[in-house]
Amino acid sequence: HPGKMREWWLLVGLLCIPLLAVYLHIPPPQLSPALLTWRSAGAFFTFRSNNIFYRETYGAVGSSDVVILLHGFPTSSLDWYKIWEPLNRRFNRVIALDFLGFGFSDKPRPHRYSIFEQASVVEALVSHLGLTEQRVNLLSHDYGDTVALELLYRSDHNRTGHLTINSLCLSNGGIFPETHHPRFLQKLLKDSSFLSPVLTRLTNYMVFSKGLGDVFGPYTQPTDAEFLDMWTGVRFNDGNLVMDSILQFINQRDEHRDRWVGALTSTFIPVHMIYGPLDPVNPHPQFIFLYQKLVQRSTVSVLDEHISHYPQLEDPTGFLNAYFSFINAF
């Protein structure tokens, strides 16, 4: 009976509508104790009427060294929690922020998110902290690598408000469009204008943790609590709804490749790359071969073969050893 069948599907459809309506307005998860502690240890400053979260601690006495940590997509400054204390013992000031649209920072929408604006956010923070004249060390990951390259470009071209960069250490960022493989969901979100609003609302914790788990090595997967903290960071201030707009950075990397890769290849500032080689986003060995070919003045640390896209979380000891041997060499 096709008629009966049609009625049945109609009924199922009608039953699903309220469920879907509830589902799409699921309140964001509660902040875990770890996230509450992280937030209460930080502060906010205002950038173009948006609140930007940052965290700053004073560490090593007798040193004036400053390190600024620039996180990746789609996570937040919490990515640095495993290496924070050791950095604090080496540097006088350790500073991290949540970029606009990420973590505890504001997530305006609609808004045209861009790498240029995020670089201006960092410059504004440095100015807010009174460090514009101070030499700073940049340590970046993923999306943060591209922000760092824009900061480097501005510094090397003496742009107004630029940082004084002492050194730059990158990690696992898709800095070359030609060896960068965005995840399937990222491609969908950045290029399908009509689907994006639906997809950003439909992305749930399961989809998120599966997608993020794929860019961690098999033996270094985040715990359930870590996954949930990362997802909570995304959902905070409805950040899932700005993902598609933030993801335009992949297109921006293509468009401004010469500017950003050019800054990297022409700078005289000490540069280092820490690389987890199991990274599906920037696969081994193509990525590192191209990097070594193009960025000849940079030194490179390749971590253990099972470390993937989040080296500072997957192998904090290896990451720190690589970073300290770079920073202590000049």
Secondary structure, 3 states (H helix, E strand, C coil): CHHHHHHHHHHHHHHHHHHHHHHHCCCCCCCCHHHHHHHHCCEEEEECCEEEEEEEEECCCCCCCEEEEECCCCCCHHHHCCCHHHHHHHCCEEEEECCCCCCCCCCCCCCCCCHHHHHHHHHHHHHHCCCCCCEEEEEECCHHHHHHHHHHHHHHCCCCCCCEEEEEEEECCCCCHHHCCCCHHHHHHHHCCCCHHHHHHHCCHHHHHHHHHCCCCCCCCCCHHHHHHHHHHHHHHHHHHHHHHHCHHHHHHHHCHHHHHHHHHHCCCCEEEEECCCCCCCCCCHHHHHHHHHCCCCEEEECCCCCCCCHHHHCHHHHHHHHHHHHCCC
